[in-house]
Amino acid sequence: MKTILVLYIIFPFSFLYAQATNEEIREFVKEELNSKDFPNNTQLSIGFISGDSIFTYGVTKKRKWKQVVNDDLVFEIGSISKVFTSFLLTHCVERGLLKLSDTIQHDLDVEWKVKDPITYEMLSNHTSGLPRLPSNLFKYMAKTPRNPYVNYDKEALISYLEEGLKLESEPGKEYAYSNVGAGLLGYLISEKLDMSYEKAIRTMILDDLGMGSTSTELNGYSQEEMVQGLNISGSVTDNWDFDVLVGAGGIKSTVLDMVKFMNAQLSDSDSEIEMLQKKTFETDEINLALGWHIIIDKNYLWHNGSTGGYRSSFVLDPNSKTGVIILSNVSYAHPDATFIDQLVFELIDKLM
């Protein structure tokens, strides 16, 4: 009930608390979790918006699953960070700092190995032809395998673009998910704004939405504020630090903050969000907006995220003003990690 009162103050619209519906959802989540073999100390923190109703629900496993209040605790959100990076892109476009059709080769003073024109839009919707990971990342990963991105810096990225870059498809022609593309997009935007990625999202997104617990900087959190990430066997594992590729997966947040972000994404009156959610590319299996994936049969917007000790999933239906966010400390390597995605879709279908 404490969470409900907090959310009532935060959100300036009528608040409906449907006790029976919420209880059904709680029971459904527990039933589904009981069918999975997650280790002790696993936590899920879930946020919901359904029309005017907003609520949160947390569970943890201590031999058995039990309800907890964890909506103000911090998790790594992994690749959901890419939605924030694309949101930064739309802010820059609206301010006339760049166009989606601008060629990135013109904005980065390096000796590009690839001359095919790549645009900002292509980086955002994963049609740039860039591979999933830069080929020179692995020598850095080998030094710190439990924190693979921590030493991959600007110099490493520039070296890759000048010496190691090989496109996997012609730019703008095919969808292929790319972490290096999203990381490069975040870096280019930071350069354009002449500020760090952290300062960019703080200035242009987080402060406006009141997301005070969201950051890319681990040293800003106390041990008590963060849920510890778990590896596949349930042991505590390292958090991931990002350098130049932070825009691909470096954000940490709480469900309370992510519900604020979700509420903003369901707005009808924001031109930057309209641009962010507009379809930009079609495939037979999934369509692409900027940052968001569009589930074809239901027109849901979706993204997930994974790091060494965390798994997250985020789905919206802008037409019905409905959304679900799940943050967890389930490792990407756990055999049931994809259950987090399954659950987020089951929950939004129940809300619908």
C-alpha positions in Angstrom: 0.0 0.0 0.0 2.9 2.3 0.7 3.9 2.0 -3.0 0.4 2.9 -4.2 0.4 6.1 -2.2 3.7 7.2 -3.5 2.6 6.6 -7.1 -0.6 8.5 -6.5 1.4 11.6 -5.6 3.8 11.2 -8.5 1.3 10.8 -11.4 -1.1 13.7 -12.1 -4.1 11.7 -13.2 -6.9 9.8 -11.5 -5.7 6.6 -9.8 -7.7 3.4 -9.7 -6.7 0.5 -7.5 -8.4 -2.7 -8.6 -7.7 -4.9 -5.7 -9.1 -8.1 -7.2 -7.3 -7.6 -10.5 -4.0 -7.0 -8.7 -4.4 -10.0 -6.5 -5.1 -12.2 -9.6 -1.9 -10.9 -11.2 0.1 -11.6 -8.0 -1.2 -15.2 -7.9 -0.5 -15.7 -11.6 3.1 -14.5 -11.2 3.7 -16.8 -8.2 2.2 -19.7 -10.0 4.4 -19.2 -13.1 7.5 -18.7 -11.0 6.9 -21.9 -9.1 7.3 -23.8 -12.4 10.9 -22.4 -12.9 14.1 -23.4 -11.1 15.5 -20.0 -10.2 18.1 -19.9 -7.4 17.5 -18.5 -3.9 17.8 -14.7 -3.6 16.3 -14.2 -7.1 14.2 -11.1 -7.2 11.6 -9.7 -9.7 10.3 -6.2 -9.5 7.3 -5.5 -11.7 5.6 -2.3 -12.7 2.2 -2.0 -14.4 0.2 0.7 -16.1 -3.3 -0.1 -17.3 -5.3 3.0 -18.3 -5.4 5.1 -15.1 -4.3 2.3 -12.8 -0.6 2.1 -11.8 0.8 -0.5 -9.4 4.0 -2.4 -8.6 4.7 -5.9 -7.3 7.9 -7.5 -6.0 8.8 -11.1 -5.2 11.9 -12.8 -3.9 12.8 -16.5 -3.5 13.9 -17.7 -0.1 13.4 -21.4 -0.7 9.8 -20.3 -1.5 8.6 -17.2 -3.3 7.3 -14.4 -1.2 6.1 -10.8 -1.8 8.5 -8.0 -1.0 8.7 -4.2 -1.5 11.6 -3.8 -4.0 10.2 -1.2 -6.4 12.8 1.4 -5.1 15.8 -1.0 -5.5 18.2 -0.7 -8.4 18.7 -3.3 -11.1 20.8 -3.2 -14.3 18.4 -2.8 -17.2 20.9 -3.9 -19.9 19.8 -3.3 -23.5 16.6 -1.4 -22.5 19.2 1.4 -22.4 19.0 1.4 -26.2 15.5 2.9 -25.9 16.9 5.8 -23.9 19.7 6.3 -26.4 17.2 6.5 -29.2 15.1 8.9 -27.1 18.2 11.1 -26.9 18.4 10.9 -30.7 14.8 12.2 -31.1 15.6 15.0 -28.7 18.5 16.0 -30.9 16.4 15.8 -34.0 13.7 18.0 -32.5 16.3 20.6 -31.5 17.7 20.7 -35.0 21.1 19.3 -34.0 20.9 16.5 -36.6 18.6 14.6 -38.9 17.8 10.9 -38.9 19.0 10.8 -42.4 22.4 12.4 -41.6 25.4 10.2 -42.4 27.4 9.3 -39.4 30.7 9.3 -41.3 30.4 13.1 -41.6 30.2 13.5 -37.8 33.1 11.4 -36.7 36.6 12.4 -37.8 38.1 8.9 -38.3 39.5 7.1 -41.3 36.5 4.9 -41.8 37.2 1.4 -43.1 33.7 1.2 -44.5 32.6 3.9 -46.9 28.9 2.8 -47.4 26.7 5.6 -46.0 25.3 4.8 -42.5 22.7 7.1 -41.0 21.6 7.8 -37.4 18.3 6.1 -38.1 20.1 2.9 -39.2 22.1 2.8 -36.0 18.9 3.2 -34.0 16.8 0.6 -35.8 19.6 -2.0 -36.3 19.8 -1.8 -40.1 23.3 -0.3 -40.3 24.9 -3.6 -41.2 27.2 -3.4 -38.2 27.8 -6.7 -36.4 26.4 -7.5 -33.0 29.7 -6.8 -31.3 33.0 -5.2 -32.4 35.6 -7.7 -33.4 38.3 -6.2 -31.1 36.1 -6.4 -28.0 37.1 -9.9 -27.1 40.6 -9.2 -26.2 39.2 -6.7 -23.6 36.6 -9.2 -22.4 39.3 -11.7 -21.8 41.0 -9.5 -19.2 37.8 -9.0 -17.2 35.3 -11.7 -18.3 32.8 -10.9 -15.5 32.8 -7.2 -16.5 33.3 -7.4 -20.2 32.8 -3.8 -21.4 34.7 -1.9 -18.6 37.9 -1.4 -20.6 36.5 -0.9 -24.0 37.1 2.8 -24.5 37.0 5.5 -27.2 40.4 4.5 -28.5 39.3 0.9 -28.9 36.1 1.9 -30.8 38.0 4.2 -33.1 40.6 1.5 -33.8 37.7 -0.9 -34.7 36.1 1.6 -37.0 39.4 2.3 -38.8 40.9 -1.1 -38.9 38.4 -3.9 -38.1 34.9 -2.9 -39.2 33.2 -5.3 -41.7 29.6 -4.8 -42.5 27.4 -7.9 -42.4 24.9 -6.4 -44.9 24.3 -3.4 -47.0 23.3 -0.4 -44.8 19.5 0.1 -44.6 18.6 -3.2 -46.2 18.4 -5.8 -43.4 17.6 -5.9 -39.7 20.5 -7.3 -37.5 20.6 -6.5 -33.8 23.8 -4.6 -33.1 25.2 -3.6 -29.7 28.2 -1.8 -31.3 25.7 0.2 -33.4 23.7 1.3 -30.4 26.9 2.1 -28.5 28.2 4.1 -31.4 24.9 6.0 -31.6 25.2 6.9 -27.9 28.8 8.0 -28.4 28.0 10.1 -31.5 25.1 11.9 -29.6 27.4 12.6 -26.7 29.9 14.1 -29.0 27.2 16.2 -30.7 26.0 17.5 -27.4 29.6 17.9 -26.0 28.7 16.1 -22.8 29.0 12.6 -21.3 26.3 10.1 -22.0 25.4 10.2 -18.3 25.0 14.0 -18.4 23.0 13.8 -21.7 20.4 11.5 -20.3 20.3 13.3 -17.0 19.8 16.7 -18.7 17.4 15.7 -21.5 15.4 12.8 -20.0 15.9 11.8 -16.4 15.6 15.2 -14.7 12.4 16.0 -16.7 10.8 12.8 -15.7 11.9 12.8 -12.0 14.0 9.6 -12.5 16.4 10.3 -9.6 17.4 6.7 -9.1 18.4 6.1 -12.7 22.1 6.3 -13.8 24.9 4.7 -15.7 27.3 5.3 -12.7 27.6 2.4 -10.3 29.5 4.5 -7.7 26.3 6.5 -7.2 24.6 3.6 -5.4 25.1 2.2 -2.0 25.1 -1.6 -1.5 21.7 -1.4 0.2 20.2 0.4 -2.9 21.2 -2.3 -5.4 19.8 -5.8 -5.9 22.9 -8.0 -6.3 23.2 -9.7 -9.6 23.3 -13.5 -9.7 25.2 -15.8 -12.0 23.7 -19.0 -13.4 24.3 -21.0 -10.1 22.9 -18.2 -7.9 26.2 -16.8 -6.6 26.6 -13.0 -6.5 28.4 -11.8 -9.7 30.0 -8.5 -10.7 28.1 -5.6 -12.0 28.9 -4.4 -15.5 30.6 -1.1 -16.1 30.5 0.5 -19.5 32.8 3.0 -21.1 32.3 4.1 -24.7 29.5 1.6 -25.4 27.4 2.7 -22.5 24.5 3.7 -24.7 24.0 0.0 -25.6 23.4 -1.3 -22.1 24.8 0.7 -19.2 21.8 2.1 -17.4 20.7 1.1 -13.9 17.2 1.9 -12.6 14.3 1.0 -10.3 10.8 -0.1 -11.2 9.4 3.2 -9.7 11.6 5.2 -12.1 10.8 2.9 -15.0 7.1 3.3 -14.4 7.7 7.1 -14.8 9.5 6.4 -18.1 6.7 4.1 -19.2 4.1 6.7 -18.4 5.9 9.2 -20.5 6.1 6.7 -23.4 2.3 6.4 -23.3 1.9 10.1 -23.8 -0.1 11.3 -26.8 1.3 14.8 -26.9 5.0 14.5 -27.2 6.6 14.8 -30.7 9.8 13.2 -29.6 8.0 10.1 -28.3 5.9 10.0 -31.5 9.1 10.0 -33.5 10.6 7.4 -31.3 7.7 5.0 -31.7 7.1 5.5 -35.4 7.7 2.4 -37.6 10.9 2.9 -39.6 11.6 -0.6 -41.0 9.6 -3.8 -41.7 10.6 -7.5 -41.7 8.5 -10.6 -41.9 8.9 -11.4 -38.2 9.2 -8.0 -36.5 9.0 -4.3 -37.3 11.3 -1.6 -36.0 10.8 1.9 -34.6 13.7 3.9 -33.2 15.1 1.7 -30.4 11.8 -0.1 -29.9 10.9 -3.4 -31.6 7.3 -3.6 -32.8 5.5 -6.9 -32.3 3.6 -7.2 -35.6 0.4 -9.1 -34.6 -0.4 -6.9 -31.6 1.5 -3.7 -32.4 3.2 -3.8 -29.0 6.4 -1.9 -28.4 9.0 -4.1 -26.8 12.6 -4.3 -25.7 14.5 -6.5 -23.3 17.9 -6.4 -21.6 20.5 -8.8 -20.2 23.8 -8.5 -18.3 25.8 -11.0 -16.4 23.5 -10.9 -13.3 20.3 -9.4 -14.6 17.4 -9.8 -17.0 14.7 -7.2 -17.9 11.8 -6.9 -20.3 9.6 -4.0 -21.2 6.4 -4.0 -23.3 3.9 -1.2 -24.1 0.6 -1.0 -25.9 0.2 2.7 -26.7 -3.3 2.3 -28.1 -4.7 1.0 -24.8 -2.3 2.9 -22.5 -1.0 -0.3 -21.1 2.5 -1.4 -20.2 4.5 -3.8 -18.1 8.2 -3.6 -17.0 10.0 -6.5 -15.3 13.4 -6.0 -13.7 15.2 -9.1 -12.3 18.5 -10.4 -11.1 18.3 -13.5 -13.3 21.5 -14.0 -15.2 21.4 -13.9 -19.0 23.0 -17.3 -18.9 20.3 -19.0 -16.8 18.4 -21.6 -18.9 15.1 -20.0 -17.9 16.2 -16.4 -18.6 13.8 -16.0 -21.5 11.0 -16.7 -19.1 11.2 -13.0 -18.1 10.2 -12.1 -21.7 7.5 -14.7 -21.7 6.1 -13.4 -18.5 6.0 -9.7 -19.6 3.9 -10.7 -22.6 1.6 -12.9 -20.5 1.1 -10.0 -18.1 0.2 -7.4 -20.6 -2.2 -9.8 -22.3 -3.9 -10.2 -18.9 -4.1 -6.5 -18.4 -5.6 -6.1 -21.8 
